[in-house]
Amino acid sequence: MYVSFSRISAYLSCPYRYFLQYVQGFKPPANHLMSFGTSLHAALRDFYSQGKIPPTLDDLFFHYFRNWSSFGFRSRELETRFFQEGLSILEEYYDRNIGDFSPALFVERKFRAEIKGIPFLGIADRIDRLRDGSLRVLDYKTYHRNEVNELQLLLYRLALEEVFGYPPQELVFYFLKEQETLKVEASQEALEEAEEALIRVSEGISRGIFTKTRGQSCLNCDFQRFCELEDLDFQEEF
């Protein structure tokens, strides 16, 4: 079984959450925020894979209209508000990035590799070939700059080194709402810690260790109804 960053993140957050989602197969409820993020990602995917150079803002908007997902919105008013917010985000993105636009080498590139003998599956939002011939891996984040986990791009670097035969030189998160970037430094220490986290999660899953873990993530967990949170009494810790 391949492990992905989504699975690793779920397990590190709470092994019992992983068990409910990936072993028992329970699905999170419909979420308009997920649909919003998916729509923005799809628009940028098509924007960077088209043949027209340079593309126009209308081209970007066209991809957004075509990929818009209404799934999970509770009302037309809420959907309209988010749709308009997406237009504003993409317009600012275009203004900031069109000056050095070039088509991506890959968009939503799926890859499989082994890291320390553990099968790993990933999807890179964008991989660029830089002027010096090196690679940049870029991952879009819609919100939550403070909650980003650098482990994701560190694992991508380790896996893509096997896929391409050499490692990407740049690992970048792009925060769409803030229009800011964060470069992840792939030091030897950071890469070793990423490998250790992967091994720890893989071993926990293989051994069937799915204990409930109290933490801040409990407050927004999609599976609260399964946990008897009143017994966990986790809120006292915050």
trRosetta pair geometry for C-beta under 8 A, 3 or more apart (Angstrom, degrees):
i j d omega theta_ij theta_ji phi_ij phi_ji
1 119 7.0 173 97 67 31 125
2 112 6.3 -77 -112 -130 143 104
2 119 4.4 -90 -101 128 67 109
2 120 6.3 105 -162 -147 89 7
2 121 3.9 68 149 -25 137 112
3 7 5.1 -125 -158 80 77 133
3 8 6.0 82 160 -55 116 91
3 118 6.6 -19 26 160 120 111
3 119 6.9 126 12 88 70 69
3 120 6.0 -36 68 -110 77 62
3 121 7.1 173 78 23 25 84
3 198 7.2 153 87 -154 140 89
3 201 6.8 137 -168 111 156 118
3 202 6.1 -116 -23 -89 154 90
3 205 7.3 167 -94 20 124 161
4 7 4.9 99 53 8 74 99
4 8 7.0 -137 98 -3 40 89
4 120 7.3 119 -96 -167 39 65
4 121 4.8 -47 -81 76 90 91
4 122 6.4 148 -139 -85 81 50
5 8 5.4 -55 -144 40 37 113
5 9 5.9 40 157 -23 70 105
5 122 6.5 53 -13 -111 104 92
5 149 8.0 167 -178 89 115 124
5 151 7.2 156 -140 112 106 92
5 152 4.6 63 -154 -120 154 83
5 155 6.0 165 -83 64 102 143
5 156 7.8 -26 -48 -50 135 88
6 9 5.8 -53 -145 36 26 111
6 10 6.4 28 155 -19 61 106
7 10 5.8 -54 -149 35 30 111
7 11 6.4 27 155 -17 65 107
7 18 6.7 76 -165 -138 70 109
7 22 5.9 64 -123 -83 100 161
7 201 7.7 132 122 158 87 134
7 205 7.9 21 160 -83 118 150
8 11 5.8 -59 -149 38 30 108
8 12 6.2 25 157 -15 67 109
8 151 7.2 -131 120 132 133 132
8 155 7.5 148 28 -57 164 166
8 197 7.0 77 -175 138 125 103
8 198 6.6 -44 -114 -107 139 65
8 201 5.0 85 -131 120 80 177
9 12 5.9 -56 -143 39 29 108
9 13 6.2 31 156 -21 63 108
9 149 6.3 166 -110 38 112 163
9 151 7.7 161 -82 78 85 126
9 152 7.6 2 -60 -72 121 99
10 13 5.8 -58 -150 35 28 112
10 14 7.4 -56 174 54 60 67
10 17 5.5 -133 -175 110 90 105
10 18 4.5 130 121 -87 104 80
10 21 6.0 -92 -164 52 154 143
10 22 6.9 134 90 -18 152 121
11 14 7.8 -113 -156 75 23 29
11 15 5.5 30 -155 -102 72 63
11 17 7.9 -159 -89 72 30 88
11 18 4.2 27 -84 -61 69 152
11 201 4.8 113 92 -144 144 107
11 204 6.4 142 -180 87 129 132
11 205 6.6 -67 -108 -62 149 102
12 197 7.1 1 -86 -167 133 111
12 201 6.5 -56 -55 -87 85 119
13 17 6.0 -35 94 52 105 146
13 213 7.4 170 137 74 42 130
13 215 7.3 -145 -170 71 64 140
13 217 4.8 -75 -166 96 109 176
14 17 3.9 79 79 1 107 110
14 18 7.0 -176 94 -9 59 79
14 212 6.7 1 -167 -152 110 47
14 213 4.3 -155 -119 46 73 101
14 215 7.0 -155 -70 32 98 116
14 217 6.4 -150 -25 89 111 129
14 218 7.5 100 -68 -76 146 76
14 221 7.2 -3 21 -111 152 136
15 18 5.4 -49 -154 33 40 116
15 19 6.5 45 148 -23 67 101
15 204 6.2 -107 -112 158 129 131
15 209 6.0 -51 -167 120 160 73
15 210 4.5 -156 142 -137 100 43
15 211 5.3 52 61 43 127 57
15 212 7.7 -110 63 -70 82 19
15 213 6.4 96 15 -20 78 114
16 19 5.3 -46 -150 32 39 117
16 20 6.5 38 153 -18 67 101
16 210 5.2 104 -92 160 50 84
16 211 6.3 -70 -45 120 97 20
16 212 4.3 -1 -12 -87 151 61
16 213 7.0 -179 13 5 97 73
16 227 7.0 109 117 -105 142 101
17 20 5.9 -53 -149 36 32 109
17 21 6.2 16 159 -8 66 113
17 217 7.9 -67 -31 126 160 127
17 221 6.3 -117 -100 -147 128 119
17 223 5.8 163 -123 39 78 134
18 21 6.2 -69 -144 45 26 100
18 22 5.5 -28 -178 27 69 116
18 23 7.3 61 131 -9 70 100
18 205 7.3 -94 142 -97 143 99
18 210 6.5 -132 72 -127 94 98
19 22 7.2 -67 -111 54 13 77
19 23 4.7 -31 -155 33 56 128
19 24 6.4 51 147 -9 69 101
19 210 3.7 65 -54 -160 134 146
20 23 7.4 8 -33 51 10 86
20 24 5.2 -34 -144 43 40 126
20 26 4.8 -32 165 36 88 127
20 223 4.9 105 102 -140 161 160
20 226 5.8 138 -108 74 144 166
21 24 7.5 39 -5 54 12 84
21 25 7.6 38 178 -116 29 12
21 26 5.9 -75 -95 67 44 79
21 27 7.7 88 -137 -99 77 30
21 28 7.4 4 -114 -41 114 85
21 223 7.3 -119 -53 -47 89 140
22 25 7.7 34 -155 -76 12 45
23 210 7.3 -70 12 -88 150 155
26 223 6.5 94 105 -106 143 117
26 226 7.6 -138 -23 -45 176 149
28 31 6.4 -6 128 -26 118 124
28 222 3.9 -35 -127 -174 94 167
28 223 7.7 -85 -98 -48 72 81
29 222 6.2 -167 14 -155 80 107
30 71 6.2 -129 -152 163 108 84
30 72 3.8 -169 162 -104 93 81
31 34 4.1 70 90 4 110 110
31 35 7.0 172 96 -9 60 83
31 72 5.0 -27 68 -153 18 152
32 35 5.4 -52 -150 38 42 114
32 36 6.2 48 151 -25 70 102
32 71 7.6 -178 -103 101 56 52
32 72 4.0 -166 -65 114 56 102
32 73 4.5 88 -111 -81 126 60
32 74 7.1 -88 -37 -10 136 74
32 78 6.7 -8 -177 136 173 123
32 79 7.4 -123 -145 -89 130 71
32 82 6.7 -167 156 -26 116 167
33 36 5.5 -49 -147 33 33 115
33 37 6.5 31 155 -15 64 105
33 72 7.8 -86 18 123 47 143
33 142 7.6 171 -180 93 85 147
33 143 7.6 -54 -164 16 118 135
34 37 5.9 -56 -149 39 31 109
34 38 6.2 33 153 -20 65 108
34 72 6.7 82 51 6 94 169
35 38 5.6 -55 -145 37 31 113
35 39 6.3 35 155 -24 65 104
35 69 4.2 -131 -161 99 99 112
35 70 7.1 -28 170 117 151 4
35 71 4.7 177 -93 65 135 82
35 72 5.0 -179 -13 37 128 118
35 73 7.0 -93 65 -37 148 87
36 39 5.8 -54 -151 31 29 112
36 40 6.7 24 154 -13 63 105
36 69 8.0 -126 -59 64 29 94
36 82 5.1 -93 -102 177 127 131
36 85 8.0 5 -157 78 132 117
36 86 6.6 -150 -160 -69 90 118
36 142 6.6 113 111 -157 97 158
37 40 5.8 -56 -150 37 34 109
37 41 6.2 34 154 -19 67 108
37 142 4.0 -109 -106 -27 96 145
37 143 7.8 -95 -82 5 114 86
38 41 5.7 -55 -146 38 31 113
38 42 6.2 30 157 -20 66 108
38 67 7.9 -138 132 157 77 106
38 69 5.7 3 86 18 119 143
39 42 5.9 -55 -146 36 27 109
39 43 6.5 30 155 -21 62 105
39 64 6.6 63 160 -155 97 72
39 67 5.5 152 -145 116 64 92
39 68 5.0 35 -137 -121 131 47
39 69 5.2 -146 -66 18 100 84
39 86 6.4 -27 105 -129 122 157
40 43 5.8 -54 -149 33 31 112
40 44 6.5 22 157 -10 65 107
40 64 7.4 8 -105 -119 48 99
40 86 5.8 -143 -77 -139 96 106
40 89 6.7 -26 -120 99 131 138
40 90 7.1 -157 -133 -67 88 101
40 140 7.1 -151 119 149 107 144
40 142 6.0 126 49 -100 148 105
40 176 6.0 63 164 -164 149 174
41 44 6.1 -64 -152 42 29 104
41 45 6.2 38 150 -28 66 106
41 108 7.9 93 159 -77 108 110
41 125 6.5 -103 -147 -131 104 113
41 140 5.7 177 -103 70 84 137
42 45 5.3 -47 -145 30 33 119
42 46 6.6 25 160 -11 64 104
42 63 7.2 -161 125 161 75 96
42 67 3.6 -167 109 -175 130 151
43 46 6.3 -62 -154 40 27 102
43 47 6.1 32 150 -26 64 112
43 60 6.4 66 166 -174 108 71
43 63 4.3 126 -144 112 66 100
43 64 4.0 17 -106 -79 141 68
43 67 5.4 -153 -60 48 68 133
43 86 7.9 128 1 172 155 117
43 90 6.4 -47 122 -107 148 139
44 47 5.2 -50 -139 35 35 120
44 48 6.3 21 165 -9 67 108
44 60 7.9 17 -91 -143 55 99
44 63 7.8 153 -38 114 21 140
44 90 7.9 -151 -65 -119 88 99
44 93 7.6 -70 -93 145 116 156
44 125 7.6 17 99 174 123 112
44 126 7.6 -72 138 -54 111 128
44 140 6.4 121 60 -59 157 156
45 48 6.6 -74 -155 42 21 96
45 49 6.3 -2 159 -4 62 121
45 63 7.9 -169 63 176 66 135
45 107 4.6 135 -150 161 75 131
45 108 5.4 10 -126 -21 129 114
45 125 7.4 -112 -82 -166 89 73
45 126 7.9 -153 -105 -73 61 90
46 49 5.9 -71 -138 46 31 102
46 50 6.3 45 163 -44 69 100
46 63 4.1 -176 78 -137 126 130
46 66 7.6 -19 34 72 172 127
46 67 7.0 -175 -3 -39 133 134
46 107 8.0 179 -55 123 26 164
47 50 6.6 -46 -152 7 22 111
47 55 6.1 -166 -160 84 79 164
47 59 6.7 120 -123 123 81 99
47 60 5.1 27 -106 -109 130 79
47 63 5.4 -135 -55 30 80 161
48 103 6.0 130 180 -149 63 53
48 104 4.1 46 153 -11 122 111
48 107 5.4 143 84 -78 110 129
48 126 6.1 7 96 -120 167 123
49 103 6.8 88 -114 -158 26 101
49 104 6.5 -42 -72 47 67 104
49 107 4.8 -95 -56 16 115 140
50 55 6.0 84 72 -83 129 130
50 59 6.8 -132 59 179 165 130
50 63 8.0 -125 -38 -68 129 130
50 103 7.5 -140 63 -110 45 109
51 103 7.6 1 -111 -84 35 146
52 55 5.1 96 94 -89 103 74
52 59 6.5 -148 76 -109 138 155
53 101 7.3 -174 -142 113 86 110
53 102 7.7 23 -131 -128 129 49
53 103 6.8 -81 -78 -36 118 99
54 98 6.2 89 175 -172 136 96
54 101 5.3 101 -136 69 105 136
55 59 4.1 -108 -175 74 104 152
55 60 6.6 113 130 -46 123 80
55 98 7.9 -122 69 -127 73 104
55 101 7.1 -128 31 167 85 157
56 59 4.8 115 54 -4 68 98
56 60 7.5 -130 102 1 47 83
57 60 5.5 -51 -155 35 41 112
57 61 6.3 40 148 -17 69 104
57 91 6.5 40 -153 -121 126 72
57 94 4.9 100 -105 153 88 167
57 98 7.9 -62 -65 -66 78 148
58 61 5.5 -52 -144 40 35 112
58 62 6.2 44 153 -27 65 102
59 62 5.6 -51 -151 30 30 116
59 63 6.8 28 153 -16 62 102
60 63 5.9 -55 -155 35 33 109
60 64 6.5 34 148 -19 65 106
60 90 5.5 177 145 169 122 119
60 93 7.8 -173 -170 83 154 109
60 94 5.5 -142 13 -79 164 125
61 64 5.3 -54 -150 36 37 115
61 65 6.3 39 153 -20 69 101
61 87 6.9 34 -119 -128 101 90
61 90 6.9 145 -82 109 63 141
62 65 5.8 -50 -147 34 31 110
62 66 6.2 26 156 -16 64 111
63 66 5.8 -58 -144 40 30 111
63 67 6.1 7 163 -2 66 116
64 67 6.4 -72 -140 48 23 95
64 68 6.4 48 157 -59 63 91
64 86 6.3 162 -162 139 131 120
64 87 7.1 147 122 -89 160 65
64 90 5.9 -91 -65 -43 145 169
65 68 6.0 -33 -153 -13 27 116
68 83 6.7 26 -139 -118 136 105
68 86 7.9 151 -109 82 99 163
70 73 5.7 -75 -173 23 68 121
70 79 5.8 11 -136 -132 86 142
73 76 7.7 86 129 -89 127 26
73 78 5.2 180 -164 93 97 107
73 79 4.0 59 176 -71 166 97
73 82 7.2 -141 -104 29 122 136
74 78 5.7 44 53 27 79 152
75 78 4.7 96 58 6 86 100
75 79 7.0 -151 94 -3 47 87
76 79 5.6 -56 -148 39 35 113
76 80 6.2 38 154 -22 68 105
77 80 5.8 -54 -148 35 29 111
77 81 6.5 31 154 -21 63 105
78 81 5.8 -53 -150 33 32 112
78 82 6.5 23 156 -11 65 107
79 82 6.0 -61 -150 41 30 105
79 83 6.1 34 154 -24 67 109
80 83 5.6 -53 -143 35 30 114
80 84 6.4 28 159 -16 64 105
81 84 6.1 -58 -153 37 27 108
81 85 6.5 29 150 -20 63 107
82 85 5.4 -51 -147 35 37 115
82 86 6.4 42 152 -23 66 101
83 86 5.7 -52 -155 31 31 114
83 87 6.9 35 148 -20 63 100
84 87 5.6 -46 -153 30 38 114
84 88 6.7 37 151 -17 65 102
85 88 5.7 -55 -154 36 35 111
85 89 6.3 37 149 -21 68 105
86 89 5.5 -52 -145 35 34 113
86 90 6.2 27 159 -14 67 108
87 90 6.0 -60 -146 41 27 106
87 91 6.2 30 156 -22 64 108
88 91 5.8 -53 -145 34 29 112
88 92 6.5 24 158 -13 63 106
89 92 6.2 -63 -154 40 27 105
89 93 6.2 30 150 -22 65 109
89 176 5.2 46 -179 156 126 103
89 177 6.2 -53 -113 -97 121 50
89 179 8.0 -172 -153 -60 71 93
90 93 5.3 -50 -143 36 35 117
90 94 6.2 40 155 -24 66 102
91 94 5.7 -51 -151 32 30 113
91 95 6.5 29 153 -18 63 105
92 95 5.7 -52 -147 36 35 112
92 96 6.2 26 158 -14 66 111
92 179 5.5 -90 133 -71 119 143
93 96 6.1 -68 -150 41 27 105
93 97 5.9 -17 169 13 66 122
93 176 6.5 -24 -74 -143 127 84
93 179 6.5 -155 -86 -110 63 99
94 97 6.6 -83 -135 51 19 87
94 98 5.3 27 179 -42 67 114
95 98 6.9 -27 -110 11 15 109
96 179 5.7 138 -13 -169 166 124
97 100 6.9 -75 -167 53 57 80
97 101 6.4 88 139 -75 79 83
98 101 5.1 -18 -150 -32 45 123
102 128 7.3 98 80 -148 105 110
104 107 5.0 100 78 -59 145 87
104 126 4.8 -104 -125 -154 144 96
104 127 6.5 101 179 62 103 47
104 128 5.6 -82 -131 -85 70 71
105 127 5.0 -65 68 105 106 88
105 128 5.8 142 1 -132 97 21
105 129 4.6 101 -63 -25 127 93
105 135 7.3 -77 37 -125 156 94
106 109 3.6 36 146 -65 135 127
106 124 6.8 65 100 80 117 115
106 126 7.2 160 88 -155 62 39
106 127 4.3 19 49 44 100 110
107 125 7.1 -21 -156 164 67 47
107 126 5.6 -9 -111 -102 69 71
107 127 7.9 -146 -69 24 33 69
108 123 5.8 -6 -164 -179 67 107
108 124 7.4 176 -131 79 17 49
108 125 6.4 -2 -77 -132 58 37
109 123 6.9 160 76 -156 41 54
109 124 4.6 -9 54 52 97 100
109 127 5.5 -16 7 -1 147 123
110 121 7.4 -12 -167 -170 91 89
110 122 7.4 165 -149 91 48 46
110 123 5.2 -21 -94 -100 65 82
111 121 7.5 166 87 -151 47 48
111 122 5.4 -13 60 63 89 89
111 123 7.7 161 17 -89 70 35
111 124 7.1 21 4 -7 117 103
111 159 6.1 134 112 137 119 118
111 160 6.3 54 112 -92 169 74
111 163 5.0 -37 -159 -84 131 155
112 119 6.8 -9 -170 -168 99 92
112 120 7.1 160 -153 83 52 51
112 121 5.4 -15 -102 -101 80 72
112 122 8.0 169 -82 23 37 67
112 159 7.8 -98 179 -170 16 121
112 163 8.0 121 61 -88 39 110
113 119 7.9 162 91 -149 28 51
113 120 5.6 -21 69 61 73 98
113 158 7.7 -176 103 119 136 71
113 159 3.9 153 49 -157 131 80
113 160 7.3 -142 -16 -57 154 26
113 162 4.1 133 -152 70 128 131
113 163 5.5 -95 -67 -49 124 86
114 117 5.8 4 175 -122 119 17
114 118 6.4 143 -158 60 72 32
114 119 5.7 -39 -97 -90 77 48
114 120 6.8 141 -115 11 23 86
114 162 6.8 177 47 -147 62 174
115 118 5.5 -33 68 59 74 91
115 120 5.0 26 4 -16 109 138
115 155 6.8 -77 -46 -151 169 82
115 158 4.9 58 -117 130 122 127
115 159 6.0 -65 -53 -75 111 76
115 162 7.8 -138 -75 -13 66 138
115 195 6.4 -144 160 -117 110 83
115 198 5.8 -1 99 120 128 167
116 195 5.4 108 -30 -161 136 108
116 198 6.8 141 40 91 123 122
116 199 6.0 -48 102 -72 149 106
118 198 5.8 174 71 149 153 113
118 199 6.8 -157 -33 -91 144 58
118 202 4.9 -99 -129 -82 137 162
120 155 6.5 -148 -164 175 148 110
120 158 7.8 50 49 94 165 105
120 159 5.0 -118 93 -92 129 127
120 198 7.2 -33 -86 -147 124 138
122 155 7.0 169 -77 116 135 101
122 156 5.3 163 -178 -105 163 82
122 159 5.6 142 7 73 133 159
122 160 7.9 -74 69 -50 142 89
124 127 5.3 51 117 -49 143 98
124 137 5.3 -88 -143 -148 130 102
124 138 7.8 86 177 52 96 46
124 139 7.0 -98 -150 -78 62 85
124 156 6.0 109 -86 -154 101 134
124 160 7.4 40 -50 -75 142 133
125 138 6.1 -80 78 101 105 70
125 139 4.9 127 11 -123 121 49
125 140 5.1 -177 -169 7 167 88
126 137 7.5 148 86 -158 56 43
126 138 4.4 -18 69 63 105 103
126 139 7.8 -170 30 -73 77 33
126 140 7.7 69 -1 -29 110 95
127 135 5.9 -14 -172 -166 99 110
127 136 7.0 160 -156 80 50 51
127 137 5.6 -17 -104 -102 79 66
127 138 7.5 -179 -82 20 30 76
127 160 7.9 172 -111 -137 135 147
127 168 7.3 -114 -138 -99 99 131
128 135 7.0 144 76 -158 49 57
128 136 4.4 -10 57 56 100 104
128 138 6.7 35 -6 -6 108 117
129 133 6.9 -22 -173 -143 96 34
129 134 7.8 152 -156 81 55 29
129 135 6.4 -36 -101 -100 52 64
130 133 7.0 -36 74 36 74 18
130 134 5.0 -11 46 65 119 77
130 135 7.0 -164 1 -90 93 11
130 136 5.7 90 -50 -23 107 107
130 169 7.2 -72 20 56 143 123
130 170 7.1 94 -49 8 140 128
134 168 7.2 106 167 -157 89 49
134 169 3.9 2 169 5 141 132
134 170 7.2 104 122 -4 118 89
135 160 7.4 -131 107 146 152 137
135 164 6.9 35 -22 118 156 179
135 166 8.0 143 9 96 117 94
135 167 8.0 -139 55 137 113 37
135 168 4.0 -84 96 -116 104 80
135 169 6.4 133 57 14 55 76
135 170 7.4 -148 110 38 48 78
136 168 6.3 118 -110 -171 16 113
136 169 7.0 -46 -77 65 63 77
136 170 3.9 -13 -116 69 88 116
136 171 7.8 -167 -158 -69 63 24
136 172 6.2 8 -179 5 106 119
137 153 6.3 161 99 -145 122 97
137 156 5.5 177 160 127 163 135
137 157 7.0 -146 22 -75 145 72
137 160 6.7 -176 -67 -5 138 165
137 168 4.7 42 -16 157 101 175
137 170 7.1 -179 29 94 59 64
137 171 5.4 -5 63 -115 101 64
137 172 7.0 168 87 29 52 71
138 172 4.7 -18 -108 75 77 104
138 173 7.7 148 -158 -100 61 16
138 174 5.8 24 -175 -14 108 114
139 152 6.7 -25 -1 121 176 131
139 153 6.3 -136 2 -77 131 103
139 156 7.8 177 -50 -19 125 162
139 172 7.3 172 24 92 65 55
139 173 5.5 -31 70 -110 92 65
139 174 7.2 176 82 22 39 75
140 173 8.0 124 -114 -164 13 61
140 174 5.3 -33 -106 70 61 99
140 176 5.9 35 -168 -45 102 110
141 144 6.6 -104 171 66 119 81
141 145 7.1 131 105 -90 138 54
141 148 6.1 -68 -79 -94 166 111
141 173 5.6 10 -5 -174 121 106
141 174 7.0 168 24 79 73 45
141 175 5.1 -27 74 -104 103 65
141 176 6.8 -162 84 2 46 83
142 176 5.4 -28 -122 43 45 122
142 177 6.4 61 167 -29 54 101
143 175 7.8 60 -130 -159 15 94
143 177 5.6 34 -97 -3 64 142
144 147 4.1 -35 171 37 112 115
144 148 6.9 146 119 -49 85 68
145 148 6.2 -29 -164 -17 38 113
145 175 4.9 5 -88 -112 100 154
145 178 5.9 9 -54 -1 137 147
145 180 7.1 21 -112 68 140 124
145 182 7.6 139 -156 -33 96 135
148 173 5.5 38 -153 -140 151 170
148 175 7.9 -95 -55 -78 136 107
148 182 6.7 139 83 58 162 154
149 152 5.5 98 90 -17 90 98
150 153 6.1 -58 -164 42 58 100
150 154 6.0 58 142 -22 80 109
150 184 4.8 154 -147 -128 104 121
150 190 7.3 -55 127 -165 129 126
151 154 5.6 -63 -145 41 33 114
151 155 6.2 32 160 -19 69 106
151 194 5.6 158 -142 -119 74 91
151 197 6.0 -61 -137 81 134 161
152 155 6.2 -66 -158 36 23 105
152 156 6.5 22 149 -18 63 108
153 156 5.1 -47 -144 35 40 117
153 157 6.4 48 153 -25 66 98
153 171 4.0 124 160 -175 130 123
153 172 7.7 154 -127 25 154 21
153 173 7.0 -117 -38 -53 139 86
153 184 4.7 139 82 35 137 157
153 186 8.0 -111 123 -74 95 103
154 157 5.7 -47 -152 29 32 113
154 158 6.8 30 151 -16 62 103
154 171 7.2 53 -68 -160 47 172
154 184 6.6 -121 -55 152 79 138
154 186 6.1 157 -118 -116 78 87
154 190 5.8 -127 -115 144 139 100
154 191 6.0 -164 -168 -101 106 56
154 193 7.9 -12 149 76 163 85
154 194 3.9 -152 122 -75 127 153
155 158 5.7 -52 -150 36 36 111
155 159 6.2 30 155 -14 68 108
155 194 5.5 -158 -63 177 71 124
155 198 6.4 130 -112 -69 117 125
156 159 5.9 -61 -146 42 30 107
156 160 5.8 21 161 -15 69 114
156 168 7.6 -10 123 24 97 137
156 171 7.1 142 72 -126 114 113
157 160 6.1 -59 -136 42 25 104
157 161 6.4 36 158 -31 61 102
157 167 5.4 39 -177 -160 91 108
157 168 5.6 -112 -117 47 81 96
157 171 5.9 -60 -58 -72 118 130
157 186 5.3 -105 130 -113 176 147
157 191 7.2 -89 90 -107 124 107
158 161 6.0 -50 -155 21 27 115
158 162 7.6 21 150 -10 57 100
158 167 7.8 -8 -88 -115 29 112
158 191 6.4 140 -72 -154 108 101
158 194 6.6 -172 -21 107 137 131
158 195 6.9 153 -114 -74 162 90
159 162 6.1 -60 -167 34 39 107
159 163 6.5 33 143 -19 71 109
160 163 5.0 -50 -141 38 46 115
160 164 5.7 15 167 4 78 109
160 167 6.8 98 89 -137 90 54
160 168 5.6 21 96 -19 142 104
161 164 6.8 -64 -131 52 21 87
161 165 7.5 -61 178 116 52 7
161 166 6.4 -58 -140 157 72 14
161 167 4.0 -16 -89 -80 106 77
161 168 7.8 -109 -65 3 72 63
162 165 7.9 26 -167 -72 19 34
164 167 7.9 149 65 -84 115 17
164 168 7.9 90 34 -53 149 72
167 186 7.4 -157 159 121 140 161
168 171 6.4 107 103 -67 121 76
170 183 6.6 -65 -158 -136 87 106
171 183 6.7 109 75 -163 62 62
171 184 4.1 -52 100 57 117 106
171 186 6.1 103 1 -45 134 110
172 181 5.4 -18 -167 -167 108 114
172 182 7.0 146 -156 74 58 45
172 183 5.5 -28 -99 -99 76 64
172 184 7.3 -153 -76 8 26 82
173 181 6.6 153 81 -158 54 58
173 182 4.5 -4 55 55 105 99
173 184 7.1 79 -14 -36 95 103
174 180 7.8 171 -154 89 51 36
174 181 5.3 -24 -102 -101 66 83
175 178 4.4 10 112 44 121 105
175 179 7.2 -71 89 -9 75 12
175 180 4.9 -3 51 59 113 81
175 181 7.3 -168 13 -83 78 30
175 182 7.2 55 -22 -9 107 102
176 179 7.0 18 -166 -73 29 54
184 190 7.9 -180 168 157 94 155
185 190 6.6 133 99 -3 75 157
186 190 6.0 -133 -146 80 36 124
186 191 5.8 51 -175 -59 84 104
187 190 4.5 95 53 6 81 102
187 191 7.0 -150 90 -5 42 86
188 191 5.8 -56 -147 38 31 110
188 192 6.3 32 155 -19 65 107
189 192 5.8 -57 -149 37 29 110
189 193 6.4 28 153 -18 64 106
190 193 5.7 -55 -149 36 32 111
190 194 6.5 35 151 -22 64 104
191 194 5.5 -50 -149 33 34 114
191 195 6.6 36 151 -18 64 102
192 195 5.6 -50 -150 35 35 113
192 196 6.4 37 151 -20 65 105
193 196 5.5 -51 -147 36 34 114
193 197 6.4 38 152 -21 65 102
194 197 5.7 -51 -149 33 32 111
194 198 6.5 33 152 -18 64 105
195 198 5.7 -55 -150 36 32 112
195 199 6.3 31 154 -18 66 106
196 199 5.7 -54 -146 37 32 111
196 200 6.2 34 155 -22 65 107
197 200 5.7 -54 -146 36 30 113
197 201 6.4 26 158 -15 65 107
198 201 6.0 -58 -148 38 28 106
198 202 6.1 27 157 -18 65 111
199 202 5.8 -58 -144 39 28 111
199 203 6.2 26 159 -17 65 109
200 203 6.1 -58 -148 38 25 108
200 204 6.4 26 154 -20 62 109
201 204 5.6 -56 -148 36 31 113
201 205 6.3 29 156 -17 66 106
202 205 5.9 -56 -148 37 29 109
202 206 6.2 27 155 -18 64 110
203 206 5.7 -56 -143 39 31 112
203 207 6.1 17 162 -8 66 112
204 207 6.1 -65 -144 45 25 101
204 209 4.4 -84 -158 60 79 114
205 208 7.6 33 178 -71 31 31
205 209 7.7 -77 -59 44 21 75
212 227 6.1 130 -132 -144 131 103
212 232 6.8 -115 143 -97 135 124
214 218 6.1 -21 -147 -37 56 144
214 232 5.5 167 -92 180 109 115
214 234 4.2 -170 -152 -110 108 111
214 237 6.7 106 142 13 124 150
215 218 5.9 138 64 -16 52 94
215 234 7.2 -52 9 -161 20 134
216 219 6.2 -36 -179 7 53 113
216 238 6.6 111 -101 -97 79 127
217 220 6.6 -75 -163 52 51 85
217 221 6.0 76 142 -66 78 94
218 221 5.3 -34 -142 -10 36 124
218 224 7.2 97 -177 -103 74 94
218 227 7.5 -132 -141 106 104 166
218 229 6.6 140 176 -126 120 120
218 232 7.1 -147 -143 113 155 151
218 234 4.9 42 64 88 162 163
219 235 7.7 96 -89 -97 96 87
219 238 7.8 9 -55 -23 130 168
221 224 5.2 129 81 -58 98 78
221 227 7.4 38 97 -11 148 146
223 226 4.9 -29 170 27 95 117
223 227 6.6 97 120 -31 84 103
224 227 5.8 -72 -155 30 40 113
224 229 5.5 -22 -164 -32 93 134
227 232 6.4 -10 148 -23 109 136
228 231 4.5 14 133 17 107 117
228 232 7.0 132 100 -18 68 87
229 232 5.1 -51 -148 36 49 114
229 233 7.9 146 161 -43 61 26
229 234 6.6 -65 -161 16 92 107
230 233 7.0 29 177 -66 36 66
233 236 5.5 6 156 0 93 117
234 237 5.9 -51 -174 22 58 113
234 238 7.6 39 142 -14 77 105
235 238 6.0 -63 -159 33 50 107
